[in-house]
Amino acid sequence: MAEKREKSGAQRGAARSVSNGAARSASNGAARGVSKFGTLFKMLGLVKPLTAYMILAVIAGTFAYLAVQFIPILGGCAILDGLGLDTALAMKTIWILLPVLALVRAVLRFAEQRLNHYIAFRLLAIVRDRVFGALRRLSPAKLEGRDKGNLVSLITADVELLEVFYAHTISPICIAVIVEAVMCVYIGSYHAALGILALAAYLCVGVAVPLIVSGVSGDMGEKVRHHAAELSSCMLENIRGLDETIQYDYGRKRIEVTREKTKNLLWYQNTLNRLTGLNAAIANTFILFFDVMMVAAAGWLYLNGRVGFDGFLLPVLALLSSFGPVSALASLGTSLQNTVASGARVLAILEEEPQTEDVTGQPVVEFHGAECKKVTFAYGEGMAPVLQNFFLSINENKIIGIMGESGCGKSTLLKLLMRFWEVQKGKIGIVNTYVAGARSTAMVDINEVNTADLRDMESYMTQDTQMFKDTIANNIRIAKLDATQEEIEEACRKASLHDWILTLPNGYETNVGELGDTLSGGERQRIGLARAFLHDAPFMLLDEPTSNLDSLNEAVILRALREEAKGKTVLLVSHRKSTMRVADMEISM
């Protein structure tokens, strides 16, 4: 067996930090590299399962807008009839159509909004499910050391902002195109020049304005989302570190940091708000300009006998009442900034490649030991190796203890055995039994073992046991979701935890609080050990299982481990000499 120790724990930490930082930078760079339109088209692709609902929303919205736009036109027809001029509709018909159109507008507008929001919230549920699936694929290697506050912001605020796109962008664009095409045809039926003028008005307000403002705003939306995520991370740190902040009178410094991040966010948000105001001002200026142009053009045609009085009055009323759909598009120049930035961040997570892909479709493997052969591993390209040319044979039904200083690669070895990371050189394998005429054993590369099988044959206890805001029973049950109460209690007895739990007012139904803050470090560790026993895997990987225990409780846990781990293979990692008393074989790293 040979292994080269890493130069220092600090160097390893730096390597991991650089690796994670590089991963984040690559992800952010990829998000920035994707154009806004590219992001929008990718977001649009998620609508495919709900296409039928989207078509219904567009139809309802189109007829709703046409209904409201033809109400003033009917009023114009009434004026023409009152002046004794020929009109296609009698006054009686006009009075019947006016309330009908108003009712149709109300019903269809409600239907459009109902459908759009149904689509939006269904898609948000789908996106959340895909985001959590992506986080599951990326975990733990790609998420180790990543800014948790930033991830929380992505999962909550960024996903929520997608509602603007799905409920207030897709169908309004389709509706605007159809409605304004109809209005161009209607206005152009009186004179082609008027139809062309109307088309120019719609293109300026609904296309040119949002494109110009979007170009001026640049990546302002991305910066707003970035600084919002930074503030979220800061607040999460403030809450988690409240005890230390009070103890060391660090409050003023934390307030300064929070204020600075808040100030940065406010500056970018105010800049975006000013651009929003500018967007509205430019759009309204164009609307007023084209209204005046339509009055002037229609008046000139009427005075020159090119059109009748109806050709002057009705096109003007039609244009004045038809800017609703394109006005909604005009605001997209800035309102979509945050949405596109959020969409890019979400898509970056969905498209990020995991460090290790799940393995499926391979033959089932039985655990009869494991081996590491010439294993070399570093956390990032160009970083110092944590393990180099490392050999280890893990014999079945033995407790193997691994000692070493912090940073020498003990925890890394367990993560490689769990295949959280892949080795750069060498091989890690599981000893499997084959029956082909005669019983024999051979090593199967861990990369050729089904991921689900690997998780079933290994119980991994980390240094820091993660607790969920739930009962003690449910916190242990995550190791085996269908476990009975009797199985949970048996696992707790093996971890010397059962008697202590019975002293609690609610026993196994006691809530541990957020992140298990009602429990001591030792109690959390024993719950982690109970999970490992409940999982009942043949191969137990225990990372510093007694680091938070005093000598008395350590002795109790080690005795339980010796007695209850019979028939199992245990790889026990620790920097404490006393923990090695339970090992059948001790290895120094």
Backbone torsions as a table, in degrees:
resi	resn	phi	psi	omega
1	MET	NA	133.4	179.2
2	ALA	-143.1	142.4	177.9
3	GLU	-154.6	141.4	176.1
4	LYS	-98.8	122.8	-178.4
5	ARG	-74.1	143.9	175.9
6	GLU	-64.9	149.3	-174.6
7	LYS	-59.2	-41.7	178.9
8	SER	-162.4	158.0	176.1
9	GLY	-64.1	-34.5	179.4
10	ALA	-64.0	-38.8	179.5
11	GLN	-64.4	-40.2	179.1
12	ARG	-64.6	-42.4	177.9
13	GLY	-61.4	-40.1	178.7
14	ALA	-64.4	-40.6	179.5
15	ALA	-61.2	-44.2	-178.9
16	ARG	-66.0	-40.8	179.6
17	SER	-61.4	-44.6	179.5
18	VAL	-63.7	-41.1	-178.9
19	SER	-62.0	-46.6	-180.0
20	ASN	-67.0	-38.6	178.3
21	GLY	-63.0	-40.3	178.7
22	ALA	-63.3	-39.6	179.4
23	ALA	-63.6	-42.0	179.6
24	ARG	-66.4	-41.6	-179.8
25	SER	-63.5	-41.4	178.9
26	ALA	-61.9	-41.8	179.8
27	SER	-63.7	-46.5	179.5
28	ASN	-64.4	-39.6	179.2
29	GLY	-63.6	-40.1	179.0
30	ALA	-63.5	-40.1	-179.8
31	ALA	-64.1	-41.2	179.8
32	ARG	-69.9	-33.1	-176.4
33	GLY	-69.1	-25.6	179.7
34	VAL	-76.7	127.7	-179.5
35	SER	-65.9	161.1	178.4
36	LYS	-60.0	-41.6	-179.5
37	PHE	-67.8	-36.4	176.7
38	GLY	-62.0	-42.2	177.6
39	THR	-62.7	-44.1	-179.5
40	LEU	-62.6	-40.6	179.6
41	PHE	-66.4	-37.3	177.4
42	LYS	-66.4	-40.0	176.5
43	MET	-64.8	-36.7	179.3
44	LEU	-63.1	-32.5	-179.7
45	GLY	-62.4	-23.2	-179.8
46	LEU	-72.0	-16.1	-177.0
47	VAL	-76.6	-15.3	-172.5
48	LYS	-46.9	-44.6	-179.2
49	PRO	-64.4	-18.3	-176.7
50	LEU	-115.9	28.4	-176.9
51	THR	-59.4	-40.6	-178.3
52	ALA	-61.0	-43.0	178.2
53	TYR	-64.5	-37.8	179.9
54	MET	-65.8	-40.1	177.9
55	ILE	-62.6	-42.7	177.8
56	LEU	-62.4	-40.1	179.2
57	ALA	-63.8	-41.0	179.5
58	VAL	-65.1	-42.9	179.7
59	ILE	-62.8	-47.2	-179.4
60	ALA	-62.5	-44.4	-179.1
61	GLY	-66.2	-37.3	179.9
62	THR	-62.8	-49.8	-179.0
63	PHE	-69.8	-29.6	176.7
64	ALA	-64.8	-45.5	179.1
65	TYR	-66.9	-42.4	179.1
66	LEU	-62.2	-36.5	179.2
67	ALA	-62.5	-47.0	-177.5
68	VAL	-71.2	-30.4	-179.2
69	GLN	-75.7	-26.8	-179.5
70	PHE	-87.3	-7.2	175.0
71	ILE	-63.5	-50.0	175.3
72	PRO	-61.9	-33.3	178.9
73	ILE	-65.4	-39.5	175.7
74	LEU	-63.7	-36.4	175.5
75	GLY	-61.6	-39.4	176.2
76	GLY	-62.8	-39.3	177.1
77	CYS	-62.7	-37.6	178.2
78	ALA	-64.7	-39.9	177.5
79	ILE	-62.4	-45.0	179.2
80	LEU	-60.9	-41.8	179.0
81	ASP	-64.7	-39.8	178.9
82	GLY	-65.5	-29.4	177.7
83	LEU	-82.9	-0.6	178.9
84	GLY	80.8	13.6	179.0
85	LEU	-88.6	153.9	-179.8
86	ASP	-66.4	136.5	176.3
87	THR	-142.3	154.1	-176.6
88	ALA	-71.9	-18.5	-175.6
89	LEU	-121.1	138.1	175.2
90	ALA	-77.2	160.0	-178.5
91	MET	-60.4	-38.1	-179.6
92	LYS	-63.0	-43.0	179.2
93	THR	-63.6	-39.0	179.3
94	ILE	-62.3	-45.3	-179.5
95	TRP	-64.8	-29.5	176.7
96	ILE	-74.1	-41.9	-175.7
97	LEU	-70.0	-33.5	-176.6
98	LEU	-57.9	-54.0	178.3
99	PRO	-67.2	-31.2	178.4
100	VAL	-63.8	-45.5	179.2
101	LEU	-64.3	-38.3	178.6
102	ALA	-62.8	-42.6	179.2
103	LEU	-67.4	-42.4	178.6
104	VAL	-60.9	-43.1	178.0
105	ARG	-57.3	-47.4	-177.6
106	ALA	-62.7	-47.5	-176.7
107	VAL	-66.5	-46.5	-177.0
108	LEU	-70.6	-35.1	177.2
109	ARG	-63.8	-41.8	176.4
110	PHE	-62.0	-44.0	-179.1
111	ALA	-62.2	-42.0	179.8
112	GLU	-62.7	-47.4	-179.9
113	GLN	-64.5	-39.6	179.3
114	ARG	-63.4	-44.2	179.8
115	LEU	-67.0	-43.6	-179.3
116	ASN	-61.6	-43.1	-179.1
117	HIS	-73.8	-31.1	173.3
118	TYR	-61.9	-46.2	178.1
119	ILE	-60.0	-46.1	-175.6
120	ALA	-60.8	-49.0	-174.6
121	PHE	-76.3	-28.5	171.5
122	ARG	-64.2	-43.4	-179.6
123	LEU	-68.3	-35.2	176.4
124	LEU	-62.2	-39.5	177.4
125	ALA	-64.1	-41.0	178.5
126	ILE	-64.6	-43.4	-179.3
127	VAL	-64.4	-43.4	178.4
128	ARG	-59.4	-43.6	179.6
129	ASP	-61.4	-41.8	179.9
130	ARG	-69.5	-35.6	178.3
131	VAL	-64.5	-45.9	178.6
132	PHE	-66.3	-34.3	174.4
133	GLY	-63.6	-40.6	178.4
134	ALA	-65.7	-42.0	177.8
135	LEU	-62.7	-36.1	177.4
136	ARG	-65.0	-39.5	179.2
137	ARG	-69.8	-37.6	-177.0
138	LEU	-77.6	-22.5	-177.1
139	SER	-78.4	149.2	-4.2
140	PRO	-92.9	-16.3	-170.3
141	ALA	-59.3	-50.0	-174.7
142	LYS	-75.8	-15.9	-178.7
143	LEU	-103.4	-7.8	-178.0
144	GLU	-66.9	120.1	180.0
145	GLY	83.3	-2.8	-179.7
146	ARG	-75.5	149.5	-177.8
147	ASP	-60.4	109.3	-176.8
148	LYS	-68.7	-36.7	177.9
149	GLY	-61.8	-38.3	177.7
150	ASN	-63.5	-41.3	178.6
151	LEU	-65.5	-40.6	178.1
152	VAL	-61.3	-43.1	178.3
153	SER	-61.5	-40.8	179.7
154	LEU	-64.4	-46.0	-175.5
155	ILE	-67.5	-32.8	-175.8
156	THR	-99.3	-75.3	-172.1
157	ALA	-64.3	-45.2	-177.0
158	ASP	-64.3	-43.0	179.1
159	VAL	-65.7	-39.3	179.9
160	GLU	-62.0	-37.3	-177.8
161	LEU	-66.2	-19.9	178.2
162	LEU	-65.2	-18.3	178.3
163	GLU	-59.6	-33.7	178.6
164	VAL	-59.9	-40.9	-178.3
165	PHE	-70.5	-48.5	-173.7
166	TYR	-75.9	-29.8	-177.8
167	ALA	-97.1	-27.2	-170.3
168	HIS	-127.9	16.2	-178.4
169	THR	-130.0	-52.2	-171.7
170	ILE	-63.5	-60.1	-177.8
171	SER	-66.8	-37.2	176.0
172	PRO	-57.7	-36.4	177.6
173	ILE	-65.4	-47.8	179.4
174	CYS	-62.4	-42.4	-179.9
175	ILE	-62.5	-44.3	-178.3
176	ALA	-61.5	-42.3	-179.2
177	VAL	-61.8	-46.3	-176.3
178	ILE	-70.2	-47.8	-176.1
179	VAL	-62.6	-46.6	-176.8
180	GLU	-70.7	-28.0	173.4
181	ALA	-64.3	-42.8	177.5
182	VAL	-62.2	-43.4	-178.5
183	MET	-67.2	-36.5	176.1
184	CYS	-61.5	-42.3	179.0
185	VAL	-64.6	-43.0	-178.1
186	TYR	-65.3	-48.4	-179.7
187	ILE	-66.2	-39.5	179.6
188	GLY	-67.9	-17.8	178.7
189	SER	-67.1	-21.7	177.1
190	TYR	-86.0	-37.2	173.6
191	HIS	-166.1	135.4	-175.9
192	ALA	-58.9	-36.3	-178.4
193	ALA	-62.9	-37.0	179.2
194	LEU	-67.8	-37.6	177.2
195	GLY	-64.7	-40.0	178.4
196	ILE	-66.4	-39.3	178.3
197	LEU	-63.4	-41.8	178.0
198	ALA	-62.5	-42.2	178.8
199	LEU	-60.9	-43.1	178.6
200	ALA	-61.6	-39.9	179.3
201	ALA	-62.6	-45.8	-178.3
202	TYR	-66.1	-39.6	179.8
203	LEU	-67.7	-38.5	179.8
204	CYS	-66.2	-48.1	-175.7
205	VAL	-74.4	-42.9	-172.9
206	GLY	-90.9	-16.9	-177.5
207	VAL	-120.3	-55.8	-174.5
208	ALA	-64.2	-47.1	-176.9
209	VAL	-60.0	-52.7	-180.0
210	PRO	-63.1	-34.4	179.7
211	LEU	-68.3	-42.2	179.8
212	ILE	-64.7	-48.2	-178.7
213	VAL	-65.6	-37.2	177.7
214	SER	-63.2	-39.6	177.4
215	GLY	-65.7	-39.5	179.2
216	VAL	-66.1	-40.1	-177.1
217	SER	-73.0	-20.7	176.2
218	GLY	57.1	-127.2	-178.4
219	ASP	-100.4	29.7	-178.1
220	MET	-60.8	-39.3	179.1
221	GLY	-63.1	-40.6	177.9
222	GLU	-62.6	-39.6	179.7
223	LYS	-67.0	-38.3	177.1
224	VAL	-61.2	-45.7	-179.6
225	ARG	-65.8	-37.6	179.5
226	HIS	-62.6	-47.8	-177.9
227	HIS	-72.0	-28.9	173.7
228	ALA	-65.0	-40.8	177.6
229	ALA	-66.6	-38.7	177.6
230	GLU	-61.6	-43.5	178.9
231	LEU	-65.5	-38.7	177.5
232	SER	-60.9	-43.8	178.1
233	SER	-62.6	-42.1	-179.7
234	CYS	-62.1	-44.5	-179.3
235	MET	-66.2	-36.6	177.8
236	LEU	-64.4	-41.1	175.9
237	GLU	-62.9	-41.7	-179.4
238	ASN	-60.0	-42.5	-177.8
239	ILE	-70.8	-45.9	-178.3
240	ARG	-67.7	-32.1	-177.4
241	GLY	-99.1	22.8	-175.3
242	LEU	-62.5	-39.7	-179.9
243	ASP	-61.6	-46.7	-179.9
244	GLU	-68.0	-35.4	178.3
245	THR	-61.2	-42.7	178.9
246	ILE	-69.5	-44.7	-176.0
247	GLN	-61.0	-42.8	-174.4
248	TYR	-102.9	14.5	177.7
249	ASP	52.4	48.5	-176.0
250	TYR	-97.8	8.0	-172.8
251	GLY	-61.3	-42.9	-177.4
252	ARG	-62.1	-41.1	179.5
253	LYS	-64.2	-43.7	179.6
254	ARG	-64.6	-36.3	177.4
255	ILE	-65.0	-41.2	178.4
256	GLU	-61.6	-44.7	179.2
257	VAL	-62.3	-44.3	-179.6
258	THR	-64.1	-42.1	179.0
259	ARG	-63.4	-40.7	-179.9
260	GLU	-63.3	-43.7	179.7
261	LYS	-68.9	-36.4	176.6
262	THR	-65.0	-42.2	179.1
263	LYS	-61.3	-43.0	179.2
264	ASN	-61.7	-44.9	179.8
265	LEU	-62.8	-44.8	-178.7
266	LEU	-62.3	-38.5	-178.6
267	TRP	-62.6	-47.0	-179.8
268	TYR	-69.4	-37.4	179.4
269	GLN	-67.4	-40.8	177.7
270	ASN	-65.3	-38.1	176.8
271	THR	-62.0	-42.5	178.6
272	LEU	-66.5	-37.1	177.8
273	ASN	-64.8	-39.4	177.4
274	ARG	-63.7	-38.6	176.8
275	LEU	-65.3	-34.6	176.6
276	THR	-63.1	-43.6	177.2
277	GLY	-63.2	-41.9	177.2
278	LEU	-61.7	-40.5	178.7
279	ASN	-57.8	-48.1	-179.3
280	ALA	-64.7	-40.3	-179.2
281	ALA	-64.0	-44.6	179.9
282	ILE	-63.8	-43.9	-179.3
283	ALA	-61.8	-44.9	-179.3
284	ASN	-67.1	-33.4	177.0
285	THR	-64.5	-43.6	177.8
286	PHE	-63.3	-41.2	179.9
287	ILE	-61.1	-46.8	178.8
288	LEU	-62.3	-42.0	-179.4
289	PHE	-60.8	-46.7	-177.1
290	PHE	-74.0	-27.4	173.4
291	ASP	-62.2	-46.6	178.8
292	VAL	-63.6	-41.7	179.4
293	MET	-62.1	-38.4	179.8
294	MET	-67.5	-41.7	177.3
295	VAL	-61.0	-43.8	-177.9
296	ALA	-66.8	-45.6	-177.6
297	ALA	-66.3	-46.3	180.0
298	ALA	-65.4	-37.5	178.5
299	GLY	-65.3	-41.7	179.1
300	TRP	-62.7	-43.2	178.9
301	LEU	-64.1	-38.1	-179.9
302	TYR	-68.4	-44.1	-178.5
303	LEU	-66.0	-27.5	179.7
304	ASN	-95.0	9.7	174.6
305	GLY	73.6	14.5	179.8
306	ARG	-77.6	-30.2	178.3
307	VAL	-136.8	158.5	175.0
308	GLY	-80.5	-174.9	-179.8
309	PHE	-64.8	-32.6	176.5
310	ASP	-65.1	-33.1	177.7
311	GLY	-71.4	-15.3	172.6
312	PHE	-90.7	-49.4	-172.3
313	LEU	-70.7	-50.8	-172.0
314	LEU	-68.5	-42.7	175.7
315	PRO	-61.1	-37.1	178.1
316	VAL	-64.5	-47.0	178.5
317	LEU	-62.9	-38.2	-179.8
318	ALA	-63.5	-43.7	-179.9
319	LEU	-68.3	-42.9	-179.5
320	LEU	-58.7	-33.3	-175.2
321	SER	-94.8	0.5	-168.7
322	SER	-108.8	7.1	-176.8
323	PHE	-85.0	-2.0	-178.8
324	GLY	-55.5	-53.3	-178.6
325	PRO	-62.3	-42.1	-177.8
326	VAL	-78.0	-23.4	174.4
327	SER	-63.7	-37.8	176.4
328	ALA	-63.4	-36.9	178.5
329	LEU	-71.4	-34.3	-178.4
330	ALA	-59.7	-34.8	-178.2
331	SER	-74.2	-10.9	-178.2
332	LEU	-68.6	-18.6	-178.7
333	GLY	-54.8	-36.7	179.1
334	THR	-112.8	-33.4	-176.5
335	SER	-64.6	-25.8	179.5
336	LEU	-85.1	-7.9	-177.4
337	GLN	-58.8	-53.5	179.1
338	ASN	-63.2	-38.8	-177.6
339	THR	-64.8	-44.4	179.8
340	VAL	-64.8	-41.4	178.3
341	ALA	-62.2	-42.8	178.3
342	SER	-66.0	-41.4	178.4
343	GLY	-61.6	-39.4	179.1
344	ALA	-64.5	-40.3	179.2
345	ARG	-66.2	-41.2	179.2
346	VAL	-67.3	-44.6	-179.8
347	LEU	-64.0	-34.2	178.9
348	ALA	-62.1	-38.9	177.4
349	ILE	-68.4	-43.7	-178.1
350	LEU	-64.1	-32.5	-175.1
351	GLU	-96.1	-7.0	-178.7
352	GLU	-68.0	137.0	-178.2
353	GLU	-84.0	135.5	178.9
354	PRO	-71.3	159.5	177.2
355	GLN	-65.2	-38.6	177.8
356	THR	-133.3	132.3	177.8
357	GLU	-84.6	146.2	175.5
358	ASP	-65.6	140.4	178.8
359	VAL	-100.0	131.0	177.3
360	THR	-137.9	165.7	173.1
361	GLY	79.0	7.3	178.9
362	GLN	-94.4	159.2	176.9
363	PRO	-61.3	149.7	178.9
364	VAL	-67.0	136.3	-178.2
365	VAL	-112.7	136.0	174.7
366	GLU	-98.7	139.1	-177.6
367	PHE	-83.8	123.7	173.8
368	HIS	-137.3	33.6	-179.8
369	GLY	122.2	173.5	179.9
370	ALA	-146.9	160.2	-179.2
371	GLU	-142.5	144.7	170.9
372	CYS	-117.9	124.8	-177.4
373	LYS	-124.6	115.5	176.7
374	LYS	50.5	44.1	-176.4
375	VAL	-77.8	126.2	173.7
376	THR	-125.4	132.3	-177.6
377	PHE	-149.2	136.0	172.5
378	ALA	-133.7	151.0	-174.9
379	TYR	-76.6	-13.1	178.8
380	GLY	-159.6	158.2	-179.7
381	GLU	-63.1	130.0	-179.3
382	GLY	85.3	-4.4	179.2
383	MET	-85.0	157.0	177.9
384	ALA	-66.0	137.6	-179.3
385	PRO	-63.5	137.8	172.0
386	VAL	-81.4	-40.4	173.9
387	LEU	-123.9	138.0	179.7
388	GLN	-141.0	122.5	178.6
389	ASN	52.1	46.5	-172.4
390	PHE	-89.7	133.1	176.7
391	PHE	-118.2	141.4	173.2
392	LEU	-161.6	129.8	172.8
393	SER	-107.0	124.7	-178.8
394	ILE	-108.7	103.3	-177.2
395	ASN	-78.7	146.9	-177.8
396	GLU	-65.5	144.3	175.4
397	ASN	62.0	31.7	177.1
398	LYS	-124.3	152.5	171.9
399	ILE	-101.8	114.4	-177.5
400	ILE	-109.1	121.1	179.9
401	GLY	-98.6	136.0	177.8
402	ILE	-121.1	120.7	179.8
403	MET	-110.9	158.8	176.1
404	GLY	164.1	161.8	179.6
405	GLU	-70.3	161.8	177.0
406	SER	-59.1	133.3	177.8
407	GLY	92.3	4.3	-176.6
408	CYS	-88.9	-1.6	175.1
409	GLY	107.9	9.3	-178.3
410	LYS	-63.5	-52.3	-179.6
411	SER	-65.7	-36.0	178.4
412	THR	-59.7	-40.0	178.7
413	LEU	-58.9	-43.2	179.6
414	LEU	-64.8	-39.7	179.1
415	LYS	-65.9	-34.3	177.4
416	LEU	-69.6	-37.9	176.4
417	LEU	-65.7	-31.8	175.6
418	MET	-79.5	-7.9	-177.0
419	ARG	61.5	36.5	169.5
420	PHE	-71.7	-32.1	175.7
421	TRP	-126.6	160.4	175.5
422	GLU	-109.0	140.9	-179.8
423	VAL	-69.9	150.1	176.8
424	GLN	-81.5	-35.7	178.6
425	LYS	-139.2	157.5	179.4
426	GLY	85.7	-165.1	-174.8
427	LYS	-149.1	142.8	169.3
428	ILE	-119.1	131.9	-176.5
429	GLY	-139.5	162.0	176.0
430	ILE	-107.9	131.7	177.6
431	VAL	-77.3	120.6	-175.3
432	ASN	-116.7	155.5	177.5
433	THR	-102.3	128.5	177.2
434	TYR	-112.6	141.0	174.9
435	VAL	-122.3	103.4	-179.2
436	ALA	-141.2	78.7	-175.1
437	GLY	85.7	-45.4	178.8
438	ALA	-142.6	146.2	-178.5
439	ARG	-72.8	130.2	179.1
440	SER	-148.6	164.8	179.0
441	THR	-124.1	149.8	178.1
442	ALA	-156.2	157.6	-178.3
443	MET	-88.1	133.6	176.6
444	VAL	-108.6	126.0	178.2
445	ASP	-55.5	135.6	-176.8
446	ILE	-61.4	-24.7	177.7
447	ASN	-73.8	-8.1	178.9
448	GLU	-112.0	13.6	176.7
449	VAL	-101.9	130.9	177.7
450	ASN	-52.8	133.2	-177.6
451	THR	-58.3	-41.8	179.4
452	ALA	-62.6	-40.2	178.0
453	ASP	-65.1	-40.6	-179.7
454	LEU	-62.2	-43.1	179.1
455	ARG	-66.1	-33.2	179.6
456	ASP	-70.2	-34.3	-175.4
457	MET	-88.7	-3.7	-178.6
458	GLU	-125.5	134.6	170.7
459	SER	-110.5	120.1	-173.9
460	TYR	-115.1	117.4	175.7
461	MET	-107.0	117.7	-177.1
462	THR	-83.9	169.4	178.7
463	GLN	-62.7	-41.9	-179.2
464	ASP	-111.5	110.0	-178.7
465	THR	-74.1	121.5	-180.0
466	GLN	-79.1	125.8	179.3
467	MET	-111.4	145.1	178.4
468	PHE	-108.9	153.8	-178.7
469	LYS	-74.1	83.1	-174.9
470	ASP	-159.1	-173.7	179.9
471	THR	-76.3	163.7	176.6
472	ILE	-60.4	-42.9	-178.7
473	ALA	-59.5	-46.6	-178.6
474	ASN	-70.6	-29.8	176.3
475	ASN	-67.6	-30.7	176.9
476	ILE	-82.9	-34.0	-175.4
477	ARG	-65.4	-17.4	-179.6
478	ILE	-61.3	-20.3	178.0
479	ALA	-74.4	-20.1	178.4
480	LYS	-158.8	96.9	-168.1
481	LEU	-63.1	-26.8	-179.2
482	ASP	-97.1	16.7	-177.6
483	ALA	-66.7	141.1	175.2
484	THR	-81.4	167.5	177.7
485	GLN	-61.9	-36.5	179.6
486	GLU	-64.4	-39.8	178.2
487	GLU	-65.7	-38.7	178.3
488	ILE	-64.7	-44.4	-179.7
489	GLU	-64.8	-37.4	178.6
490	GLU	-64.8	-41.7	177.4
491	ALA	-63.1	-38.2	179.1
492	CYS	-68.7	-33.7	175.5
493	ARG	-64.1	-41.2	179.4
494	LYS	-63.8	-30.7	179.7
495	ALA	-93.5	11.6	-179.2
496	SER	54.3	44.1	-176.0
497	LEU	-117.8	-20.7	-171.2
498	HIS	-61.2	-49.3	-176.8
499	ASP	-62.1	-38.6	178.9
500	TRP	-65.8	-40.6	-179.2
501	ILE	-61.7	-37.7	-178.8
502	LEU	-66.5	-19.2	178.0
503	THR	-79.3	-13.7	-179.2
504	LEU	-76.8	148.8	-177.3
505	PRO	-55.0	-40.4	-178.4
506	ASN	-107.8	11.2	176.5
507	GLY	55.4	-130.0	-177.9
508	TYR	-68.8	-15.5	179.3
509	GLU	-92.1	10.1	176.9
510	THR	-68.6	131.4	178.1
511	ASN	-81.7	133.7	-174.5
512	VAL	-87.2	-6.1	-179.1
513	GLY	81.9	174.4	-179.6
514	GLU	-66.6	127.2	-178.2
515	LEU	58.0	21.9	178.6
516	GLY	68.2	32.4	-172.9
517	ASP	-72.6	-6.2	175.4
518	THR	-89.5	-3.6	-177.0
519	LEU	-108.7	154.1	174.1
520	SER	-80.3	166.9	178.4
521	GLY	-60.0	-39.5	179.3
522	GLY	-66.3	-39.2	179.2
523	GLU	-66.4	-39.0	177.4
524	ARG	-65.1	-39.0	179.6
525	GLN	-63.7	-40.7	-179.5
526	ARG	-68.9	-31.9	174.1
527	ILE	-65.2	-38.8	175.8
528	GLY	-61.6	-40.0	178.3
529	LEU	-68.1	-37.9	176.9
530	ALA	-62.2	-38.7	175.8
531	ARG	-59.8	-43.8	-179.1
532	ALA	-62.0	-41.7	178.2
533	PHE	-67.0	-39.7	-178.9
534	LEU	-65.9	-37.0	178.8
535	HIS	-61.6	-29.8	171.7
536	ASP	55.5	45.4	177.7
537	ALA	-89.0	152.8	-179.6
538	PRO	-70.9	-17.8	-176.4
539	PHE	-123.8	113.0	-177.8
540	MET	-104.6	127.2	178.0
541	LEU	-112.6	109.1	-174.1
542	LEU	-114.7	115.1	-177.5
543	ASP	-101.6	106.3	179.3
544	GLU	50.8	58.3	-175.0
545	PRO	-70.7	-12.7	-177.1
546	THR	-123.1	15.4	-173.4
547	SER	-65.4	-26.6	-178.8
548	ASN	-103.3	15.1	-177.2
549	LEU	-108.4	147.9	172.7
550	ASP	-76.7	174.0	-173.4
551	SER	-62.9	-36.0	-179.4
552	LEU	-65.9	-49.6	179.7
553	ASN	-68.4	-31.3	176.3
554	GLU	-61.8	-43.2	179.5
555	ALA	-62.9	-38.2	179.3
556	VAL	-64.9	-44.2	-179.1
557	ILE	-65.9	-42.9	-178.6
558	LEU	-65.6	-38.2	177.5
559	ARG	-64.2	-42.7	178.1
560	ALA	-63.4	-38.7	-179.9
561	LEU	-65.0	-43.8	179.1
562	ARG	-62.3	-41.5	-175.6
563	GLU	-78.6	-39.5	-171.0
564	GLU	-93.0	-11.4	-178.4
565	ALA	-94.5	14.2	178.0
566	LYS	-63.6	136.7	-177.2
567	GLY	83.4	4.4	177.9
568	LYS	-121.1	158.0	174.1
569	THR	-102.5	128.7	-175.2
570	VAL	-123.0	128.0	171.6
571	LEU	-109.2	109.3	-170.8
572	LEU	-108.7	117.5	-178.7
573	VAL	-105.7	132.1	178.0
574	SER	-163.4	157.0	172.7
575	HIS	-104.1	3.4	-178.6
576	ARG	-100.1	128.0	-179.6
577	LYS	-62.8	-35.9	-176.9
578	SER	-63.2	-30.4	-179.2
579	THR	-68.2	-26.0	-176.2
580	MET	-74.3	-6.6	-178.9
581	ARG	-61.5	-25.5	-176.2
582	VAL	-86.1	-11.7	-173.0
583	ALA	-78.2	144.0	172.8
584	ASP	-78.4	-27.9	-179.5
585	MET	-145.4	136.8	-177.8
586	GLU	-116.4	134.5	179.9
587	ILE	-124.9	134.1	177.7
588	SER	-101.9	138.0	179.0
589	MET	-116.1	NA	NA
